[in-house]
Amino acid sequence: MREPMTERLNERLNERLNERLNEKVAGFEAECRKRGLAVTVQRLTVFEALSARRDHPTADQVYDAVRDRIPGLSRTTVYRVLEALVEAGFVRKVHHAGGVARFDPMTHRHHHLVCEACGRLVDLDDAVVPTLRLPEARGSGFRIKDYSVSFLGLCGACARAKR
């Protein structure tokens, strides 16, 4: 049985998290309107579901999380909404070798720890990695826009399981 103080702390934490999520969704709506982008129920629902997570879900995981909230929602619609959110800069698409694309609601530059066993992605604050100057890709025609660093290894659970 939980102690009353622990329950109250958990309730307050959940309330604050919900407040932050509501503020983020309201900011998203306002920014869409400012840019002249349609604020559809599909965009709102996908953005809200993604913003409530920290596990960098795949498009299929986002679809699984929202399909019961919008009757008739197709997987294709979720893929299109996610791509539109990436294009508009509301969400980042995270790629790493050998993995499917994942989506991250944190759009500022930050890096990731990637578990090679289970595929888990964990955010790593940018301050840990020194700032790199974007190189010029002379002669290749390649235009570098940004970068992120992925550190490969084993998460705690997989490391313990391998012992």
DSSP file (Angstrom, degrees, kcal/mol; ACC not computed):
  #  RESIDUE AA STRUCTURE BP1 BP2  ACC     N-H-->O    O-->H-N    N-H-->O    O-->H-N    TCO  KAPPA ALPHA  PHI   PSI    X-CA   Y-CA   Z-CA
    1    1 A M              0   0    0      0, 0.0     2,-0.1     0, 0.0     0, 0.0   0.000 360.0 360.0 360.0 135.6    0.0    0.0    0.0
    2    2 A R        -     0   0    0      1,-0.1     0, 0.0     2,-0.0     0, 0.0  -0.460 360.0-113.2 -76.7 148.3    1.3    3.4   -0.9
    3    3 A E     >  -     0   0    0     -2,-0.1     4,-2.2     1,-0.1     3,-0.3  -0.554  24.8-118.5 -77.4 146.8    1.8    6.0    1.7
    4    4 A P  H  > S+     0   0    0      0, 0.0     4,-2.4     0, 0.0     5,-0.2   0.850 113.4  54.0 -55.3 -37.2   -0.6    9.1    1.5
    5    5 A M  H  > S+     0   0    0      2,-0.2     4,-2.3     1,-0.2     5,-0.2   0.913 108.4  48.7 -65.8 -41.5    2.4   11.5    1.1
    6    6 A T  H  > S+     0   0    0     -3,-0.3     4,-2.5     2,-0.2    -1,-0.2   0.908 111.1  50.5 -63.4 -42.6    3.7    9.5   -1.9
    7    7 A E  H  X S+     0   0    0     -4,-2.2     4,-2.4     2,-0.2    -2,-0.2   0.915 110.3  49.3 -61.4 -43.5    0.3    9.4   -3.5
    8    8 A R  H  X S+     0   0    0     -4,-2.4     4,-2.5     2,-0.2    -2,-0.2   0.908 111.1  49.8 -63.7 -41.3   -0.1   13.2   -3.1
    9    9 A L  H  X S+     0   0    0     -4,-2.3     4,-2.4     1,-0.2    -2,-0.2   0.914 111.4  48.7 -63.3 -42.4    3.3   13.7   -4.6
   10   10 A N  H  X S+     0   0    0     -4,-2.5     4,-2.6     2,-0.2    -2,-0.2   0.896 110.8  50.8 -63.5 -40.4    2.5   11.5   -7.6
   11   11 A E  H  X S+     0   0    0     -4,-2.4     4,-2.4     2,-0.2    -2,-0.2   0.927 111.6  47.3 -62.4 -45.1   -0.9   13.3   -8.1
   12   12 A R  H  X S+     0   0    0     -4,-2.5     4,-2.3     2,-0.2    -2,-0.2   0.895 111.8  50.6 -64.4 -39.8    0.9   16.7   -8.1
   13   13 A L  H  X S+     0   0    0     -4,-2.4     4,-2.4     2,-0.2    -2,-0.2   0.935 111.1  48.2 -62.8 -46.2    3.5   15.4  -10.5
   14   14 A N  H  X S+     0   0    0     -4,-2.6     4,-2.5     1,-0.2    -2,-0.2   0.888 110.2  52.4 -61.7 -39.6    0.8   14.1  -12.8
   15   15 A E  H  X S+     0   0    0     -4,-2.4     4,-2.4     2,-0.2    -1,-0.2   0.921 110.7  47.3 -61.8 -44.1   -1.1   17.4  -12.6
   16   16 A R  H  X S+     0   0    0     -4,-2.3     4,-2.5     2,-0.2    -2,-0.2   0.893 111.6  50.3 -65.6 -39.8    2.1   19.3  -13.6
   17   17 A L  H  X S+     0   0    0     -4,-2.4     4,-2.4     2,-0.2    -1,-0.2   0.914 111.6  48.2 -64.1 -42.0    2.8   17.0  -16.5
   18   18 A N  H  X S+     0   0    0     -4,-2.5     4,-2.7     2,-0.2    -2,-0.2   0.892 110.5  51.8 -64.5 -39.7   -0.7   17.3  -17.8
   19   19 A E  H  X S+     0   0    0     -4,-2.4     4,-2.4     2,-0.2    -2,-0.2   0.930 111.1  47.4 -61.4 -45.4   -0.5   21.1  -17.4
   20   20 A R  H  X S+     0   0    0     -4,-2.5     4,-2.4     2,-0.2    -2,-0.2   0.904 112.2  49.7 -63.1 -41.4    2.7   21.1  -19.4
   21   21 A L  H  X S+     0   0    0     -4,-2.4     4,-2.5     2,-0.2    -2,-0.2   0.929 111.2  49.1 -62.9 -45.0    1.3   18.9  -22.1
   22   22 A N  H  X S+     0   0    0     -4,-2.7     4,-2.4     1,-0.2    -2,-0.2   0.894 111.5  49.8 -61.9 -39.6   -1.8   21.1  -22.4
   23   23 A E  H  X S+     0   0    0     -4,-2.4     4,-2.5     2,-0.2    -1,-0.2   0.900 110.8  49.6 -64.4 -40.9    0.4   24.2  -22.7
   24   24 A K  H  X S+     0   0    0     -4,-2.4     4,-2.2     2,-0.2    -2,-0.2   0.915 112.4  46.9 -65.2 -42.4    2.5   22.5  -25.4
   25   25 A V  H  X S+     0   0    0     -4,-2.5     4,-2.6     2,-0.2    -2,-0.2   0.905 112.2  50.3 -66.3 -41.1   -0.6   21.5  -27.3
   26   26 A A  H  X S+     0   0    0     -4,-2.4     4,-2.5     1,-0.2    -2,-0.2   0.904 111.0  49.4 -63.4 -40.8   -2.1   25.0  -27.0
   27   27 A G  H  X S+     0   0    0     -4,-2.5     4,-2.5     2,-0.2    -2,-0.2   0.883 109.6  52.1 -63.4 -39.0    1.3   26.5  -28.2
   28   28 A F  H  X S+     0   0    0     -4,-2.2     4,-2.5     2,-0.2    -2,-0.2   0.937 110.2  48.1 -61.5 -48.1    1.1   24.0  -31.2
   29   29 A E  H  X S+     0   0    0     -4,-2.6     4,-2.4     1,-0.2    -2,-0.2   0.930 112.7  48.3 -58.1 -47.1   -2.4   25.2  -32.1
   30   30 A A  H  X S+     0   0    0     -4,-2.5     4,-2.4     1,-0.2    -1,-0.2   0.907 112.0  48.6 -62.5 -42.7   -1.4   28.9  -31.8
   31   31 A E  H  X S+     0   0    0     -4,-2.5     4,-2.0     2,-0.2    -1,-0.2   0.886 110.0  52.2 -66.8 -38.3    1.7   28.4  -34.0
   32   32 A C  H  X>S+     0   0    0     -4,-2.5     5,-3.0     2,-0.2     4,-0.7   0.949 111.8  46.2 -60.0 -48.4   -0.3   26.4  -36.6
   33   33 A R  H ><5S+     0   0    0     -4,-2.4     3,-0.8     1,-0.2    -2,-0.2   0.904 110.4  53.6 -61.1 -42.3   -2.8   29.3  -36.8
   34   34 A K  H 3<5S+     0   0    0     -4,-2.4    -1,-0.2     1,-0.3    -2,-0.2   0.866 113.2  43.4 -60.3 -37.5    0.0   31.9  -37.0
   35   35 A R  H 3<5S-     0   0    0     -4,-2.0    -1,-0.3    -5,-0.1    -2,-0.2   0.498 116.2-113.7 -87.0  -4.8    1.5   30.0  -39.9
   36   36 A G  T <<5 +     0   0    0     -3,-0.8     2,-0.3    -4,-0.7    -3,-0.2   0.729  65.9 148.0  78.5  21.1   -1.8   29.4  -41.6
   37   37 A L      < -     0   0    0     -5,-3.0    -1,-0.3    -6,-0.2     2,-0.1  -0.718  54.7-105.9 -90.3 140.1   -1.7   25.7  -41.1
   38   38 A A        -     0   0    0     -2,-0.3     2,-1.0    -3,-0.1    -1,-0.1  -0.404  22.2-142.4 -64.0 134.4   -4.9   23.8  -40.7
   39   39 A V        +     0   0    0     -2,-0.1     2,-0.2     4,-0.1    -1,-0.1  -0.799  33.0 177.9 -99.0  91.2   -5.5   22.6  -37.1
   40   40 A T     >  -     0   0    0     -2,-1.0     4,-2.6     1,-0.1     5,-0.2  -0.551  42.8-118.1 -94.6 159.7   -7.1   19.3  -37.7
   41   41 A V  H  > S+     0   0    0      1,-0.2     4,-2.5     2,-0.2     5,-0.2   0.852 116.7  54.8 -62.9 -33.5   -8.2   16.8  -35.1
   42   42 A Q  H  > S+     0   0    0      2,-0.2     4,-2.5     1,-0.2     5,-0.3   0.939 109.7  45.0 -65.8 -46.7   -5.7   14.3  -36.6
   43   43 A R  H  > S+     0   0    0      1,-0.2     4,-2.7     2,-0.2     5,-0.2   0.930 115.2  48.1 -62.8 -44.8   -2.8   16.7  -36.2
   44   44 A L  H  X S+     0   0    0     -4,-2.6     4,-2.7     2,-0.2     5,-0.2   0.928 113.8  46.3 -61.0 -45.9   -3.8   17.7  -32.7
   45   45 A T  H  X S+     0   0    0     -4,-2.5     4,-2.5    -5,-0.2    -2,-0.2   0.916 115.3  45.0 -66.6 -44.0   -4.3   14.1  -31.6
   46   46 A V  H  X S+     0   0    0     -4,-2.5     4,-2.5    -5,-0.2     5,-0.2   0.927 115.1  48.3 -66.5 -44.4   -1.0   12.9  -33.1
   47   47 A F  H  X S+     0   0    0     -4,-2.7     4,-2.6    -5,-0.3    -2,-0.2   0.922 113.4  47.4 -62.2 -43.7    0.9   15.9  -31.8
   48   48 A E  H  X S+     0   0    0     -4,-2.7     4,-1.3    -5,-0.2    -2,-0.2   0.931 112.9  48.2 -62.9 -46.0   -0.6   15.4  -28.3
   49   49 A A  H  < S+     0   0    0     -4,-2.5     4,-0.2     1,-0.2     3,-0.2   0.910 115.2  45.1 -62.4 -42.2    0.1   11.7  -28.2
   50   50 A L  H >< S+     0   0    0     -4,-2.5     3,-1.4     1,-0.2    -1,-0.2   0.896 110.6  53.7 -68.5 -39.8    3.7   12.2  -29.4
   51   51 A S  H 3< S+     0   0    0     -4,-2.6    -1,-0.2     1,-0.3    -2,-0.2   0.726 102.5  58.9 -68.5 -21.6    4.3   15.1  -26.9
   52   52 A A  T 3< S+     0   0    0     -4,-1.3     2,-0.3    -3,-0.2    -1,-0.3   0.525 100.1  74.1 -83.4  -5.4    3.2   12.9  -24.0
   53   53 A R    <   -     0   0    0     -3,-1.4     3,-0.0    -4,-0.2    -3,-0.0  -0.722  48.4-175.9-111.1 157.9    5.9   10.3  -24.8
   54   54 A R        +     0   0    0     -2,-0.3    69,-0.3    50,-0.1    -1,-0.1   0.172  69.3  87.6-128.7  12.5    9.7   10.2  -24.3
   55   55 A D  S    S-     0   0    0     67,-0.1    66,-0.4    65,-0.0    49,-0.1   0.314  92.9-120.6-100.7   9.5   10.4    6.9  -25.9
   56   56 A H        -     0   0    0     -6,-0.2    48,-0.2     1,-0.1    -6,-0.0   0.970  39.6-151.6  54.4  64.5   10.8    8.1  -29.5
   57   57 A P        -     0   0    0      0, 0.0    46,-2.4     0, 0.0     2,-0.1  -0.199   7.6-118.9 -69.9 158.1    8.0    6.0  -31.0
   58   58 A T     >  -     0   0    0     44,-0.2     4,-2.1     1,-0.1     5,-0.2  -0.388  35.7-101.1 -79.9 169.2    7.8    4.8  -34.6
   59   59 A A  H  > S+     0   0    0     42,-0.5     4,-2.6     1,-0.2     5,-0.1   0.889 125.6  53.5 -60.3 -38.8    4.9    5.8  -36.8
   60   60 A D  H  > S+     0   0    0      1,-0.2     4,-2.5     2,-0.2    -1,-0.2   0.882 107.1  50.8 -65.0 -37.6    3.3    2.5  -36.1
   61   61 A Q  H  > S+     0   0    0      2,-0.2     4,-1.6     1,-0.2    -1,-0.2   0.881 110.5  49.2 -67.6 -37.1    3.5    3.0  -32.4
   62   62 A V  H  X S+     0   0    0     -4,-2.1     4,-1.5     2,-0.2    -2,-0.2   0.932 110.6  51.1 -65.0 -44.5    2.0    6.5  -32.7
   63   63 A Y  H >X S+     0   0    0     -4,-2.6     4,-2.2     1,-0.2     3,-0.5   0.931 109.0  50.4 -57.3 -46.9   -0.8    4.9  -34.8
   64   64 A D  H 3< S+     0   0    0     -4,-2.5     4,-0.3     1,-0.2    -1,-0.2   0.849 110.3  51.6 -60.2 -33.8   -1.4    2.3  -32.2
   65   65 A A  H 3< S+     0   0    0     -4,-1.6    -1,-0.2     1,-0.2    -2,-0.2   0.772 121.7  28.5 -75.0 -26.1   -1.6    5.0  -29.5
   66   66 A V  H XX S+     0   0    0     -4,-1.5     3,-1.5    -3,-0.5     4,-1.0   0.584  90.4  92.0-113.1 -11.6   -4.2    7.2  -31.3
   67   67 A R  T 3< S+     0   0    0     -4,-2.2     6,-0.4     1,-0.3     3,-0.3   0.808  89.0  50.3 -62.0 -30.7   -6.3    4.9  -33.5
   68   68 A D  T 34 S+     0   0    0     -4,-0.3    -1,-0.3     1,-0.2    -2,-0.1   0.675 104.7  59.6 -79.0 -15.6   -9.0    4.3  -30.8
   69   69 A R  T <4 S+     0   0    0     -3,-1.5    -1,-0.2     1,-0.2    -2,-0.2   0.722 109.8  40.7 -84.0 -22.1   -9.3    8.1  -30.3
   70   70 A I  S >< S-     0   0    0     -4,-1.0     3,-1.9    -3,-0.3    -1,-0.2  -0.903  86.2-135.9-129.5 102.8  -10.3    8.9  -33.9
   71   71 A P  T 3  S+     0   0    0      0, 0.0    -3,-0.1     0, 0.0    -4,-0.0  -0.307  89.4  15.1 -57.9 134.7  -12.7    6.4  -35.5
   72   72 A G  T 3  S+     0   0    0      1,-0.3     2,-0.1    -5,-0.2    -4,-0.1   0.483  84.7 154.7  82.1   2.9  -11.7    5.5  -39.0
   73   73 A L    <   -     0   0    0     -3,-1.9    -1,-0.3    -6,-0.4     2,-0.3  -0.432  31.9-145.6 -65.4 132.7   -8.2    6.9  -38.7
   74   74 A S     >  -     0   0    0     -2,-0.1     4,-1.7     1,-0.1     5,-0.1  -0.664  19.8-123.8-100.2 157.8   -5.8    5.2  -41.1
   75   75 A R  H  > S+     0   0    0     -2,-0.3     4,-2.3     1,-0.2     5,-0.2   0.877 113.9  57.8 -61.7 -38.5   -2.2    4.3  -40.7
   76   76 A T  H  > S+     0   0    0      1,-0.2     4,-2.5     2,-0.2    -1,-0.2   0.888 102.9  52.9 -60.5 -40.5   -1.5    6.3  -43.8
   77   77 A T  H  > S+     0   0    0      2,-0.2     4,-2.8     1,-0.2    -1,-0.2   0.913 108.2  50.2 -62.8 -42.3   -3.0    9.4  -42.3
   78   78 A V  H  X S+     0   0    0     -4,-1.7     4,-2.6     2,-0.2    -2,-0.2   0.920 110.6  49.9 -62.6 -43.2   -0.8    9.1  -39.2
   79   79 A Y  H  X S+     0   0    0     -4,-2.3     4,-2.3     1,-0.2    -2,-0.2   0.927 113.0  46.7 -60.2 -45.0    2.3    8.7  -41.5
   80   80 A R  H  X S+     0   0    0     -4,-2.5     4,-2.4     2,-0.2    -2,-0.2   0.903 112.0  50.0 -65.1 -41.6    1.3   11.8  -43.4
   81   81 A V  H  X S+     0   0    0     -4,-2.8     4,-2.5     2,-0.2    -2,-0.2   0.932 110.8  49.7 -62.9 -45.4    0.5   13.8  -40.3
   82   82 A L  H  X S+     0   0    0     -4,-2.6     4,-2.2     1,-0.2    -2,-0.2   0.919 111.5  48.4 -60.4 -43.5    3.9   12.9  -38.8
   83   83 A E  H  X S+     0   0    0     -4,-2.3     4,-2.7     1,-0.2    -1,-0.2   0.888 111.3  50.7 -64.5 -38.1    5.7   13.9  -42.0
   84   84 A A  H  X S+     0   0    0     -4,-2.4     4,-2.1     2,-0.2    -2,-0.2   0.891 109.9  50.2 -65.3 -39.2    3.8   17.2  -42.0
   85   85 A L  H  X>S+     0   0    0     -4,-2.5     5,-2.3     2,-0.2     6,-1.2   0.879 112.2  47.4 -66.4 -37.8    4.8   17.8  -38.4
   86   86 A V  H ><5S+     0   0    0     -4,-2.2     3,-1.2     4,-0.2    -2,-0.2   0.946 111.5  50.3 -65.9 -48.2    8.4   17.1  -39.3
   87   87 A E  H 3<5S+     0   0    0     -4,-2.7    -2,-0.2     1,-0.3    -1,-0.2   0.858 111.5  48.4 -58.5 -37.2    8.3   19.4  -42.3
   88   88 A A  H 3<5S-     0   0    0     -4,-2.1    -1,-0.3    -5,-0.2    -2,-0.2   0.547 115.9-115.7 -82.4  -8.0    6.8   22.2  -40.2
   89   89 A G  T <<5S+     0   0    0     -3,-1.2    -3,-0.2    -4,-0.5    -2,-0.1   0.633  84.7 115.7  85.4  14.1    9.5   21.8  -37.5
   90   90 A F  S   <S+     0   0    0     -5,-2.3     2,-0.3    -6,-0.2    -4,-0.2   0.687  81.4  25.1 -84.9 -19.5    7.1   20.7  -34.7
   91   91 A V  S    S-     0   0    0     -6,-1.2     2,-0.4    -9,-0.1    -2,-0.3  -0.966  74.2-132.6-142.6 151.2    8.7   17.2  -34.5
   92   92 A R  E     -A  104   0A   0     12,-2.9    12,-2.8    -2,-0.3     2,-0.6  -0.884  13.0-138.5-107.6 142.0   12.1   15.7  -35.3
   93   93 A K  E     -A  103   0A   0     -2,-0.4     2,-0.5    10,-0.2    10,-0.2  -0.879  21.2-153.6 -95.2 126.8   12.5   12.5  -37.3
   94   94 A V  E     -A  102   0A   0      8,-3.2     8,-2.3    -2,-0.6     2,-0.4  -0.895  13.2-175.8-108.9 126.1   15.3   10.4  -35.7
   95   95 A H        +     0   0    0     -2,-0.5     2,-0.3     6,-0.2     6,-0.1  -0.920   6.6 171.0-117.0 143.1   17.3    8.0  -37.8
   96   96 A H    >   -     0   0    0     -2,-0.4     3,-2.3     3,-0.3    -2,-0.0  -0.983  46.2 -80.3-147.6 152.1   20.0    5.6  -36.7
   97   97 A A  T 3  S+     0   0    0     -2,-0.3     3,-0.1     1,-0.3    -2,-0.0  -0.165 113.0   6.4 -54.1 131.5   21.7    2.8  -38.6
   98   98 A G  T 3  S+     0   0    0      1,-0.2     2,-0.3     0, 0.0    -1,-0.3   0.466 110.5 102.0  79.3   1.1   19.7   -0.4  -38.8
   99   99 A G  S <  S-     0   0    0     -3,-2.3    -3,-0.3     1,-0.0    -1,-0.2  -0.782  72.6-110.1-117.8 161.0   16.6    1.1  -37.2
  100  100 A V        -     0   0    0     -2,-0.3    -4,-0.1     1,-0.1     2,-0.1  -0.454  53.3 -81.0 -79.1 160.5   13.3    2.4  -38.4
  101  101 A A        -     0   0    0     -2,-0.1   -42,-0.5    -6,-0.1     2,-0.3  -0.370  49.5-164.8 -63.4 138.9   12.5    6.1  -38.3
  102  102 A R  E     -A   94   0A   0     -8,-2.3    -8,-3.2   -44,-0.2     2,-0.4  -0.817  12.4-128.2-121.1 163.3   11.4    7.3  -34.9
  103  103 A F  E     -A   93   0A   0    -46,-2.4   -10,-0.2    -2,-0.3   -47,-0.1  -0.941  16.8-167.5-122.8 138.4    9.8   10.6  -33.9
  104  104 A D  E     -A   92   0A   0    -12,-2.8   -12,-2.9    -2,-0.4   -53,-0.1  -0.982  17.0-157.6-128.5 122.9   10.9   13.0  -31.2
  105  105 A P  S    S+     0   0    0      0, 0.0     2,-0.8     0, 0.0    -1,-0.1   0.626  77.3  89.1 -75.1 -10.5    8.8   15.9  -29.9
  106  106 A M        +     0   0    0      1,-0.2     4,-0.1   -14,-0.1   -15,-0.1  -0.783  54.4 178.3 -89.1 111.7   11.9   17.7  -28.7
  107  107 A T        +     0   0    0     -2,-0.8    -1,-0.2   -17,-0.1   -16,-0.1   0.557  45.9  97.8 -96.4  -8.4   13.1   19.7  -31.7
  108  108 A H  S    S-     0   0    0      1,-0.1     2,-0.3   -16,-0.0   -16,-0.0  -0.401  93.0 -81.2 -74.5 159.8   16.1   21.4  -30.2
  109  109 A R  S    S+     0   0    0     -2,-0.1    17,-0.4    39,-0.0     2,-0.3  -0.432  71.1 140.5 -64.2 124.1   19.5   19.9  -30.9
  110  110 A H        -     0   0    0     -2,-0.3     2,-0.2    37,-0.1    15,-0.2  -0.948  39.1-124.6-154.8 171.1   20.2   17.0  -28.7
  111  111 A H  E     -B  124   0B   0     13,-2.5    13,-3.0    -2,-0.3     2,-0.3  -0.594  17.5-131.5-119.7 176.0   21.8   13.6  -29.0
  112  112 A H  E     -Bc 123 150B   0     37,-2.4    39,-2.9    11,-0.2     2,-0.5  -0.957   8.1-142.1-136.3 149.1   20.7   10.0  -28.3
  113  113 A L  E     -Bc 122 151B   0      9,-2.6     9,-2.2    -2,-0.3     2,-0.5  -0.931  27.9-160.1 -99.8 131.1   21.9    6.8  -26.6
  114  114 A V  E     -Bc 121 152B   0     37,-3.3    39,-2.1    -2,-0.5     2,-0.6  -0.962  11.3-140.4-120.8 122.5   20.9    3.8  -28.7
  115  115 A C  E  >  - c   0 153B   0      5,-2.6     4,-1.6    -2,-0.5    39,-0.2  -0.703   6.4-157.8 -81.0 123.0   20.6    0.3  -27.3
  116  116 A E  T  4 S+     0   0    0     37,-3.5    -1,-0.2    -2,-0.6    38,-0.1   0.686  88.6  48.9 -74.0 -17.9   22.0   -2.1  -29.8
  117  117 A A  T  4 S+     0   0    0     36,-0.4    -1,-0.2     3,-0.1    37,-0.1   0.928 129.1  12.3 -87.3 -50.6   20.0   -5.0  -28.3
  118  118 A C  T  4 S-     0   0    0      2,-0.1    -2,-0.2     0, 0.0    36,-0.1   0.552  94.3-120.8-108.6  -9.5   16.5   -3.7  -27.8
  119  119 A G     <  +     0   0    0     -4,-1.6    -3,-0.1     1,-0.2   -20,-0.0   0.496  51.8 161.7  84.8   3.2   16.6   -0.5  -29.9
  120  120 A R        -     0   0    0     -6,-0.1    -5,-2.6     1,-0.1     2,-0.4  -0.311  25.8-152.1 -60.1 138.0   15.7    1.8  -27.0
  121  121 A L  E     -B  114   0B   0    -66,-0.4     2,-0.4    -7,-0.2    -7,-0.2  -0.953  11.9-173.3-113.6 133.1   16.5    5.5  -27.6
  122  122 A V  E     -B  113   0B   0     -9,-2.2    -9,-2.6    -2,-0.4     2,-0.1  -0.987  26.7-115.2-127.0 134.8   17.3    7.8  -24.7
  123  123 A D  E     -B  112   0B   0     -2,-0.4     2,-0.4   -69,-0.3   -11,-0.2  -0.403  25.3-163.2 -67.0 142.5   17.8   11.6  -25.0
  124  124 A L  E     -B  111   0B   0    -13,-3.0   -13,-2.5    -2,-0.1     5,-0.1  -0.996  27.1-112.1-127.9 123.9   21.2   12.9  -24.1
  125  125 A D    >   -     0   0    0     -2,-0.4     3,-1.7   -15,-0.2     4,-0.5  -0.230  18.7-127.1 -58.8 139.7   21.6   16.6  -23.4
  126  126 A D  G >  S+     0   0    0    -17,-0.4     3,-1.1     1,-0.3    -1,-0.1   0.779 103.7  71.0 -56.7 -30.9   23.5   18.6  -25.9
  127  127 A A  G 3  S+     0   0    0      1,-0.3    -1,-0.3     3,-0.0     4,-0.1   0.735  89.0  62.6 -63.6 -21.7   25.8   20.0  -23.2
  128  128 A V  G <  S+     0   0    0     -3,-1.7    -1,-0.3     1,-0.1    -2,-0.2   0.828 100.8  57.4 -71.9 -31.5   27.5   16.6  -22.8
  129  129 A V  S <  S-     0   0    0     -3,-1.1     3,-0.1    -4,-0.5    -1,-0.1  -0.874  95.8-115.1-103.6 127.4   28.7   16.7  -26.4
  130  130 A P        -     0   0    0      0, 0.0     2,-0.2     0, 0.0    -2,-0.1  -0.250  40.6 -95.9 -58.0 147.5   31.0   19.6  -27.4
  131  131 A T        -     0   0    0     -4,-0.1     2,-0.4     1,-0.0    -4,-0.0  -0.454  41.0-149.5 -65.9 131.8   29.5   21.9  -30.1
  132  132 A L        -     0   0    0     -2,-0.2     2,-0.4    -3,-0.1    15,-0.1  -0.842  11.6-125.5-104.4 141.5   30.7   20.9  -33.5
  133  133 A R        -     0   0    0     -2,-0.4     0, 0.0     1,-0.1     0, 0.0  -0.710  34.6-110.9 -81.5 133.0   31.1   23.4  -36.3
  134  134 A L        -     0   0    0     -2,-0.4     2,-0.1     1,-0.1    -1,-0.1  -0.484  36.3-131.9 -66.0 125.9   29.1   22.3  -39.4
  135  135 A P        -     0   0    0      0, 0.0     2,-0.5     0, 0.0     9,-0.3  -0.374  14.0-115.0 -76.4 158.0   31.6   21.3  -42.0
  136  136 A E        -     0   0    0     -2,-0.1     2,-0.8     7,-0.1     7,-0.1  -0.794  15.9-149.2 -89.7 135.0   31.4   22.5  -45.6
  137  137 A A    >>> -     0   0    0     -2,-0.5     3,-1.7     5,-0.4     4,-0.7  -0.464  26.0-169.3-101.3  60.3   30.8   19.6  -48.0
  138  138 A R  T 345 +     0   0    0     -2,-0.8    -2,-0.0     1,-0.3     4,-0.0  -0.176  65.0   6.3 -56.1 136.0   32.6   21.3  -50.9
  139  139 A G  T 345S+     0   0    0      1,-0.1    -1,-0.3     2,-0.0    -2,-0.0   0.254 110.7  84.6  80.2 -14.5   32.3   19.6  -54.2
  140  140 A S  T <45S-     0   0    0     -3,-1.7    -2,-0.2     2,-0.2     3,-0.1   0.686  88.0-132.8 -93.7 -17.8   29.6   17.1  -53.1
  141  141 A G  T  <5 +     0   0    0     -4,-0.7     2,-0.4     1,-0.3    -3,-0.1   0.483  59.6 139.9  78.7   1.2   26.6   19.4  -53.5
  142  142 A F      < -     0   0    0     -5,-0.6     2,-0.6     1,-0.0    -5,-0.4  -0.651  40.9-155.8 -83.1 130.8   25.5   18.3  -50.0
  143  143 A R        -     0   0    0     -2,-0.4     2,-0.4    -3,-0.1    -7,-0.1  -0.925   8.9-148.1-109.2 110.8   24.0   21.0  -47.8
  144  144 A I        +     0   0    0     -2,-0.6     3,-0.1    -9,-0.3   -10,-0.0  -0.645  21.5 172.7 -81.6 128.6   24.3   20.2  -44.1
  145  145 A K        -     0   0    0     -2,-0.4     2,-0.3     1,-0.4    -1,-0.2   0.763  61.1 -27.0-103.0 -36.0   21.4   21.6  -42.0
  146  146 A D        -     0   0    0      2,-0.0    -1,-0.4   -37,-0.0     2,-0.3  -0.935  55.3-141.1-165.2 178.4   22.0   20.1  -38.6
  147  147 A Y        -     0   0    0     -2,-0.3     2,-0.3    -3,-0.1   -37,-0.1  -0.986   7.7-171.1-151.1 159.3   23.5   17.2  -36.8
  148  148 A S        -     0   0    0     -2,-0.3     2,-0.4   -39,-0.1   -37,-0.2  -0.973  20.3-133.3-147.3 154.2   22.9   14.8  -33.9
  149  149 A V        -     0   0    0     -2,-0.3   -37,-2.4   -39,-0.1     2,-0.5  -0.906  12.4-159.5-112.0 134.2   25.2   12.3  -32.4
  150  150 A S  E     -c  112   0B   0     -2,-0.4     2,-0.6   -39,-0.2   -37,-0.2  -0.962   4.2-156.3-114.0 126.7   24.1    8.7  -31.5
  151  151 A F  E     -c  113   0B   0    -39,-2.9   -37,-3.3    -2,-0.5     2,-0.3  -0.899  14.3-148.7-101.3 123.7   26.0    6.7  -29.0
  152  152 A L  E     +c  114   0B   0     -2,-0.6     2,-0.3   -39,-0.2   -37,-0.2  -0.701  43.3  96.6 -95.7 143.1   25.6    3.0  -29.4
  153  153 A G  E    S-c  115   0B   0    -39,-2.1   -37,-3.5    -2,-0.3     2,-0.4  -0.918  70.3 -52.5 176.5-149.8   25.7    0.5  -26.6
  154  154 A L        -     0   0    0     -2,-0.3   -39,-0.1   -39,-0.2   -40,-0.0  -0.962  42.5-129.9-120.3 134.5   23.5   -1.4  -24.2
  155  155 A C     >  -     0   0    0     -2,-0.4     4,-2.6     1,-0.1     5,-0.2  -0.267  38.8 -97.2 -70.1 168.7   20.8    0.1  -22.0
  156  156 A G  H  > S+     0   0    0      1,-0.2     4,-2.3     2,-0.2     5,-0.2   0.891 122.8  49.9 -56.8 -43.8   20.8   -0.8  -18.3
  157  157 A A  H  > S+     0   0    0      1,-0.2     4,-1.9     2,-0.2    -1,-0.2   0.914 113.8  44.5 -65.2 -42.8   18.2   -3.6  -18.7
  158  158 A C  H  > S+     0   0    0      2,-0.2     4,-1.4     1,-0.2    -1,-0.2   0.869 111.6  53.3 -70.9 -35.2   20.0   -5.2  -21.6
  159  159 A A  H  X S+     0   0    0     -4,-2.6     4,-0.6     1,-0.2    -2,-0.2   0.907 110.5  47.5 -63.8 -41.4   23.4   -5.0  -19.9
  160  160 A R  H >< S+     0   0    0     -4,-2.3     3,-0.9    -5,-0.2    -2,-0.2   0.889 109.5  53.4 -66.0 -38.3   22.0   -6.7  -16.8
  161  161 A A  H 3< S+     0   0    0     -4,-1.9    -1,-0.2     1,-0.2    -2,-0.2   0.792 105.5  54.8 -67.5 -27.6   20.4   -9.4  -18.9
  162  162 A K  H 3<        0   0    0     -4,-1.4    -1,-0.2     1,-0.2    -2,-0.2   0.606 360.0 360.0 -82.1 -12.0   23.8  -10.1  -20.6
  163  163 A R    <<        0   0    0     -3,-0.9    -1,-0.2    -4,-0.6    -2,-0.1   0.496 360.0 360.0 -69.5 360.0   25.6  -10.7  -17.3
